[in-house]
């Protein structure tokens, strides 16, 4: 039976296990992918604790497989699927988990992997890079404008900085002092995180900023909002909708389409976006990969290589 890394109930790391699971069967509009690489994201461990994505109402079935993004090859297609054939190299968002030897993907959020794009980089794009791309498009700032990115050292933040630079924006990235060199290597002006953030940002942007892409929430979001003259240019993927709406902003609106995946893949192939995969773990060490992200010290992206 295929192997997968799962959680057996809501809770902490003690609920996790490498398990044998049934091979999934694709339904209408789905493709079954033999997974090469799975991306690791903060939402993975948050779901284990009982967190629900905005709008999610379904009851989770246990054991639940971790993971939301993968790359691999098509093993089988369901009914009403056009444009994909067995053996195609693809990447996309999963239906129900990706830390597994096989994963189901909706065909509408699956893209063909360009030959120039590695499986490792491809597996990082559906969540982090696509979220960054959707947010940049939502802000819709003109070239030359200044955007503040909080949490700039993480997977979404580092992608957001690079996409902003690709759009001709000046990026100011908030991250810990230990990530200063990394943030600056992305083309951003680094501002250390911590209390009195707004004071430090104004030291490099005296007139404030034209847009804020927040990935942290809480006090960081509230302080960043004071740097804007137009509160509608405040978006977050790090806080619940009510928290940002009371400040005049909004949650990032996810497109979740294959077209967006194609766009971010082109940015990588064109050299304008580097996913910065910094660590790779095998499937039997998926717990270590998840701890690296859960501890909050990961730089760039962490991936799980399921098959070589």
Secondary structure, 3 states (H helix, E strand, C coil): CEEEEEECCCCCHHHEEEEEECCCCCCCCEEEEEEEEEEECHHHHHHHCCCCCCCCCCCCCCCEECCCEEEEEEEEECCCCCCCCCCCEEEEEECCCCCECEEEEEEEEEEECCCCCCHHHHCCHHHHHHHHHHHHHHHCCCCCCEEEEECCCCHHHHHHHHHHHHCCCEEEEEECHHHHHHHHHCCCEEEECCCCHHHHHHHHCCCCCCEEEECCCHHHHHHHHCCCCCHHHEEECCCCHHHHHCCCCEECCCCCCHHHHHHHHHHHHCCCCCCCEEEEEEHHHHHHHHHHHHCCCCCCEEEEECCC
